[in-house]
Amino acid sequence: MPKSKNESPSQARPLDDYRLLFETMSEGFVLCEPIRDAAGRLSDYRFLQANPAFLRGFRMDADIIGRRFKELRPDATRAWFENFEATLESGEPRRFQYHDRGRGRWYEVHCTRLSPTCFAQFYIDVTLVKRAEQHQAHLLDELNHRVKNNLTIVASLLSLQGRDAPAEVREHLEAAVSRVHAIADLHAELYRSRGHELVEMDHYLADLVSRLSRSLAGDRVKLVVESDPLRMELDLAVQLGLVINELVTNALKYAYPDPEQGVVTISLSELPDAVRLTVSDAGRGLPPADQRRRGLGSRVVESFVQQWGGTFQASSDKGARFTIEVPWRRPEFAEPQTQTLL
């Protein structure tokens, strides 16, 4: 870039530095002029400048300067332009990820409005990060699959041990088997959905309840699931799965003792700052407080509610109804409030 006759060395030096940065930086950088349709929407844009890293990364030549994007990519979707249009309209910088399938590369694209007639695109190659994430996801899938299989083996061993045990011991072993299966079902859901650390609760509850129905309810008692399409972190999902296992097992055992028939409803819903679980039946109702058995299942429920800072209510009106509300995170794990700078 030639110096103007009126430029002093101190004025020219920053411009030279910026030009050197523009030409040697490893990230792709382009300046673009928006092109709008008759309705005023961004429909295309023209390349005004492009640094060498951008040209190398996308295998282009300097002759793209002055050309429209759609000349090079006629298959561009409306969604691609919406990312830039949002920045042009609001003036707020925007980030999104772009997968160049032809070259197998991933980019994080930063878009900034410089003026109403000019915006900049900044491309950061994040392919190595994406590959590391995919590798980690594969390892997590494999881990969940192996955990599920190992838990199934443990449940089978407990079942075998319970066959020849006295009635009271066999009952406790069967309860332990059910708890192990509740956790195994969750890892099976993680492996199947590839959610890695987020559990699709409606799918998980369907599997959990289906197993309980086959093993405990049979045709006598119908189990009904009413769940919002919630995605839940593993820690909370495990705890809720165990609690549901206990409450449904108790309902099948005490609300409708064999050969009685009935319905048990399991409801999971999202509140503004919490999640609500309700297990209800139309059976015999709750016994008086002084006659209630306080076994391991009760302690599991009470411990969960206490640890998560939630509430637990039990009522008996034409059956039994148990309602639990807990925050999405344990109190000690609550994230501190921070100011978003970028």
C-alpha positions as CSV (number, residue, x, y, z in Angstrom):
1,M,0.0,0.0,0.0
2,P,1.8,3.2,-1.1
3,K,2.1,6.0,1.3
4,S,0.4,9.3,0.7
5,K,2.7,12.3,0.3
6,N,0.9,13.9,3.2
7,E,1.2,10.9,5.5
8,S,3.8,11.1,8.3
9,P,5.7,7.9,9.2
10,S,3.7,7.6,12.4
11,Q,0.4,7.7,10.4
12,A,1.6,5.2,7.8
13,R,3.0,2.6,10.3
14,P,-0.3,1.4,11.7
15,L,-1.8,1.0,8.2
16,D,1.3,-1.1,7.2
17,D,0.9,-3.2,10.4
18,Y,-2.8,-3.9,9.7
19,R,-2.0,-4.8,6.1
20,L,0.8,-7.2,7.3
21,L,-1.6,-8.7,9.8
22,F,-4.3,-9.1,7.2
23,E,-1.9,-10.9,4.8
24,T,-0.2,-13.2,7.3
25,M,-2.8,-14.2,9.8
26,S,-3.8,-17.9,9.7
27,E,-7.5,-17.3,9.9
28,G,-9.6,-16.5,6.9
29,F,-10.9,-12.9,6.7
30,V,-13.2,-11.3,4.0
31,L,-15.0,-8.0,3.6
32,C,-18.4,-8.2,1.9
33,E,-21.0,-5.8,0.4
34,P,-24.6,-6.9,1.0
35,I,-27.0,-7.3,-1.9
36,R,-30.7,-7.2,-1.1
37,D,-33.8,-8.3,-3.0
38,A,-36.9,-6.3,-3.8
39,A,-38.2,-7.0,-0.3
40,G,-35.1,-5.6,1.3
41,R,-33.8,-9.0,2.5
42,L,-30.2,-10.0,2.1
43,S,-30.1,-12.3,-0.9
44,D,-26.5,-12.3,-1.8
45,Y,-23.2,-10.4,-1.2
46,R,-20.2,-9.3,-3.1
47,F,-16.6,-10.0,-2.0
48,L,-14.7,-6.7,-1.5
49,Q,-11.4,-8.1,0.0
50,A,-10.1,-11.5,1.0
51,N,-6.9,-12.4,2.7
52,P,-4.5,-15.2,1.6
53,A,-5.6,-17.5,4.4
54,F,-9.2,-17.4,3.2
55,L,-8.2,-18.0,-0.4
56,R,-6.0,-21.0,0.5
57,G,-8.6,-22.4,2.9
58,F,-11.4,-22.4,0.4
59,R,-9.2,-23.0,-2.7
60,M,-10.1,-19.8,-4.4
61,D,-8.1,-17.2,-6.4
62,A,-7.9,-13.4,-6.0
63,D,-10.3,-13.1,-8.9
64,I,-13.2,-13.6,-6.5
65,I,-12.9,-9.9,-5.6
66,G,-15.9,-8.1,-7.0
67,R,-17.9,-11.4,-7.6
68,R,-21.1,-12.4,-5.9
69,F,-21.2,-15.3,-3.4
70,K,-23.9,-17.1,-5.4
71,E,-21.8,-17.2,-8.5
72,L,-19.4,-19.4,-6.5
73,R,-22.1,-21.2,-4.4
74,P,-25.4,-21.3,-6.3
75,D,-26.6,-24.0,-3.9
76,A,-26.4,-21.6,-0.9
77,T,-29.5,-21.9,1.4
78,R,-31.6,-19.1,2.8
79,A,-30.3,-20.0,6.3
80,W,-26.7,-19.1,5.3
81,F,-27.7,-15.5,4.5
82,E,-30.0,-15.2,7.6
83,N,-26.9,-15.4,9.8
84,F,-25.4,-12.3,8.2
85,E,-28.7,-10.5,7.8
86,A,-29.2,-10.7,11.6
87,T,-25.9,-9.0,12.1
88,L,-26.6,-6.3,9.5
89,E,-30.0,-5.5,11.0
90,S,-29.1,-5.5,14.7
91,G,-25.4,-4.5,14.6
92,E,-24.6,-7.2,17.0
93,P,-21.8,-9.6,16.2
94,R,-22.9,-13.2,15.5
95,R,-21.1,-16.6,15.6
96,F,-22.1,-19.9,14.0
97,Q,-20.4,-23.0,12.8
98,Y,-20.0,-24.1,9.2
99,H,-19.2,-27.5,7.9
100,D,-17.4,-27.6,4.6
101,R,-18.4,-31.1,3.6
102,G,-16.4,-31.1,0.4
103,R,-13.2,-30.7,2.3
104,G,-14.2,-32.2,5.6
105,R,-13.4,-29.0,7.5
106,W,-15.3,-27.2,10.3
107,Y,-15.1,-23.5,10.8
108,E,-16.4,-21.1,13.4
109,V,-17.6,-18.0,11.5
110,H,-17.7,-14.6,13.2
111,C,-19.7,-11.9,11.4
112,T,-19.4,-8.2,12.2
113,R,-21.2,-5.2,10.7
114,L,-18.7,-2.5,9.8
115,S,-21.2,-0.1,8.1
116,P,-24.7,-0.5,6.6
117,T,-23.0,-1.4,3.3
118,C,-20.1,-3.5,4.5
119,F,-19.7,-6.5,6.9
120,A,-16.8,-8.7,7.7
121,Q,-16.5,-12.5,8.0
122,F,-13.8,-14.2,10.1
123,Y,-13.2,-17.9,9.7
124,I,-11.5,-20.0,12.4
125,D,-10.7,-23.6,11.5
126,V,-12.0,-25.8,14.4
127,T,-11.7,-29.1,12.6
128,L,-9.3,-30.6,15.2
129,V,-11.7,-29.6,18.0
130,K,-14.6,-31.2,16.2
131,R,-12.7,-34.4,15.6
132,A,-11.7,-34.5,19.3
133,E,-15.4,-34.0,20.3
134,Q,-16.4,-36.8,18.0
135,H,-13.8,-39.1,19.4
136,Q,-14.9,-38.2,22.9
137,A,-18.5,-38.8,21.9
138,H,-17.5,-42.3,20.6
139,L,-15.8,-43.1,23.8
140,L,-18.8,-42.0,25.9
141,D,-21.1,-44.1,23.7
142,E,-18.8,-47.1,24.3
143,L,-18.7,-46.4,28.0
144,N,-22.4,-46.2,28.3
145,H,-22.8,-49.4,26.4
146,R,-20.4,-51.2,28.6
147,V,-21.9,-49.8,31.8
148,K,-25.3,-51.0,30.7
149,N,-24.0,-54.5,29.9
150,N,-22.2,-54.7,33.2
151,L,-25.2,-53.6,35.2
152,T,-27.3,-56.2,33.4
153,I,-24.8,-58.9,34.5
154,V,-25.0,-57.6,38.1
155,A,-28.8,-57.8,37.9
156,S,-28.7,-61.3,36.5
157,L,-26.4,-62.5,39.3
158,L,-28.7,-61.0,42.0
159,S,-31.7,-62.7,40.4
160,L,-29.9,-66.0,40.4
161,Q,-28.9,-65.5,44.1
162,G,-32.5,-64.8,45.0
163,R,-34.0,-68.0,43.5
164,D,-32.9,-70.1,46.4
165,A,-33.0,-67.5,49.1
166,P,-35.7,-67.2,51.8
167,A,-38.8,-65.2,50.9
168,E,-37.8,-62.0,52.8
169,V,-34.2,-62.1,51.4
170,R,-35.6,-62.8,47.9
171,E,-37.9,-59.7,48.1
172,H,-34.9,-57.5,49.0
173,L,-32.8,-59.0,46.2
174,E,-35.7,-58.4,43.7
175,A,-35.9,-54.8,44.8
176,A,-32.1,-54.4,44.3
177,V,-32.4,-56.0,40.8
178,S,-35.1,-53.4,39.9
179,R,-32.9,-50.5,41.0
180,V,-29.9,-51.8,39.0
181,H,-32.2,-52.1,36.0
182,A,-33.3,-48.5,36.5
183,I,-29.8,-47.3,36.1
184,A,-29.0,-49.7,33.2
185,D,-32.1,-48.4,31.3
186,L,-30.7,-44.9,31.6
187,H,-27.3,-45.9,30.1
188,A,-29.1,-47.8,27.4
189,E,-31.0,-44.6,26.5
190,L,-27.7,-42.6,26.5
191,Y,-26.1,-45.1,24.1
192,R,-29.1,-45.3,21.8
193,S,-29.7,-41.5,21.6
194,R,-26.1,-40.5,21.6
195,G,-27.0,-37.7,23.9
196,H,-23.8,-38.4,25.9
197,E,-24.7,-36.5,29.1
198,L,-28.3,-35.4,28.4
199,V,-31.1,-37.9,28.8
200,E,-34.3,-37.8,26.8
201,M,-36.6,-38.3,29.7
202,D,-39.8,-39.3,27.8
203,H,-37.9,-42.1,26.1
204,Y,-36.2,-43.2,29.3
205,L,-39.4,-43.2,31.3
206,A,-41.1,-45.3,28.6
207,D,-38.4,-47.9,28.8
208,L,-38.3,-47.8,32.6
209,V,-42.1,-48.2,32.9
210,S,-42.3,-50.9,30.3
211,R,-39.8,-53.0,32.2
212,L,-41.6,-52.5,35.5
213,S,-44.9,-53.4,33.8
214,R,-43.4,-56.6,32.4
215,S,-41.7,-57.7,35.6
216,L,-44.2,-56.5,38.3
217,A,-47.5,-55.4,36.9
218,G,-48.3,-57.8,34.1
219,D,-51.9,-57.3,32.9
220,R,-53.3,-56.4,36.3
221,V,-52.1,-52.8,36.5
222,K,-51.7,-50.3,33.6
223,L,-48.8,-47.9,33.9
224,V,-49.4,-44.5,32.1
225,V,-46.5,-42.1,31.4
226,E,-47.2,-38.4,30.9
227,S,-43.9,-36.6,30.3
228,D,-42.8,-33.3,28.8
229,P,-40.0,-33.8,26.2
230,L,-37.3,-32.9,28.8
231,R,-33.6,-33.3,28.3
232,M,-31.9,-33.8,31.7
233,E,-28.4,-34.1,32.9
234,L,-27.2,-37.6,33.9
235,D,-26.9,-36.9,37.6
236,L,-30.5,-35.8,38.1
237,A,-31.9,-38.4,35.6
238,V,-30.3,-41.2,37.7
239,Q,-31.8,-40.0,40.9
240,L,-35.2,-39.5,39.4
241,G,-35.1,-42.9,37.8
242,L,-34.4,-44.5,41.1
243,V,-37.2,-42.5,42.8
244,I,-39.7,-43.4,40.1
245,N,-38.7,-47.1,40.4
246,E,-39.4,-47.0,44.2
247,L,-42.7,-45.1,44.0
248,V,-44.1,-47.3,41.1
249,T,-43.0,-50.5,42.8
250,N,-44.7,-49.4,46.0
251,A,-47.8,-48.5,44.1
252,L,-47.9,-51.9,42.4
253,K,-47.3,-53.7,45.7
254,Y,-49.6,-51.8,48.1
255,A,-52.2,-49.9,46.0
256,Y,-53.2,-52.9,44.0
257,P,-52.2,-56.1,45.7
258,D,-52.7,-59.3,43.6
259,P,-55.3,-59.9,42.1
260,E,-56.6,-56.3,42.1
261,Q,-56.5,-54.2,38.9
262,G,-55.9,-50.5,38.4
263,V,-53.9,-47.7,36.9
264,V,-50.7,-46.0,38.0
265,T,-49.9,-42.6,36.4
266,I,-46.3,-41.2,36.2
267,S,-46.1,-37.6,35.3
268,L,-43.0,-35.5,34.7
269,S,-43.3,-31.8,33.9
270,E,-41.1,-28.7,33.6
271,L,-41.6,-25.7,35.9
272,P,-39.9,-22.4,35.5
273,D,-37.0,-23.3,37.8
274,A,-37.7,-26.9,38.7
275,V,-39.0,-30.3,37.6
276,R,-42.1,-31.9,39.0
277,L,-42.6,-35.6,39.4
278,T,-46.0,-37.1,40.3
279,V,-46.9,-40.7,40.8
280,S,-50.6,-41.4,41.5
281,D,-53.0,-44.3,41.7
282,A,-56.7,-44.9,42.6
283,G,-56.0,-47.8,44.9
284,R,-56.3,-48.3,48.6
285,G,-54.7,-45.1,49.6
286,L,-52.1,-44.4,52.2
287,P,-52.2,-46.2,55.6
288,P,-52.1,-44.1,58.8
289,A,-48.7,-42.5,59.4
290,D,-48.0,-44.8,62.4
291,Q,-48.5,-47.9,60.2
292,R,-46.4,-46.9,57.3
293,R,-43.3,-49.0,56.6
294,R,-40.1,-47.0,56.2
295,G,-37.9,-49.2,54.2
296,L,-34.9,-48.5,51.9
297,G,-37.2,-47.1,49.1
298,S,-38.5,-44.4,51.5
299,R,-35.0,-43.5,52.5
300,V,-34.0,-43.3,48.8
301,V,-36.8,-40.8,48.1
302,E,-36.2,-38.7,51.2
303,S,-32.5,-38.6,50.6
304,F,-32.9,-37.4,47.0
305,V,-35.3,-34.6,48.0
306,Q,-33.1,-33.5,50.8
307,Q,-29.9,-33.4,48.7
308,W,-31.5,-31.5,45.9
309,G,-33.3,-29.0,48.1
310,G,-36.7,-30.0,46.9
311,T,-40.1,-30.7,48.4
312,F,-42.1,-34.0,48.8
313,Q,-45.8,-34.3,49.4
314,A,-47.9,-37.4,49.9
315,S,-51.7,-37.3,49.9
316,S,-54.5,-39.8,50.0
317,D,-57.7,-39.0,48.2
318,K,-59.3,-41.8,46.2
319,G,-55.9,-43.4,46.1
320,A,-52.4,-42.2,46.8
321,R,-50.5,-39.3,45.2
322,F,-46.9,-38.5,45.6
323,T,-45.5,-35.2,44.3
324,I,-41.8,-34.2,44.2
325,E,-40.4,-30.9,43.0
326,V,-36.7,-30.3,42.8
327,P,-34.5,-27.6,41.1
328,W,-32.6,-28.5,38.0
329,R,-29.3,-28.4,39.9
330,R,-28.3,-29.3,43.4
331,P,-27.9,-26.1,45.5
332,E,-24.2,-26.6,45.9
333,F,-23.8,-26.9,42.2
334,A,-25.6,-23.7,41.4
335,E,-23.6,-21.6,38.9
336,P,-22.6,-18.1,40.1
337,Q,-24.0,-15.2,38.2
338,T,-21.5,-13.8,35.7
339,Q,-21.5,-10.9,33.3
340,T,-21.5,-11.9,29.6
341,L,-18.8,-9.8,27.9
342,L,-18.8,-11.4,24.5
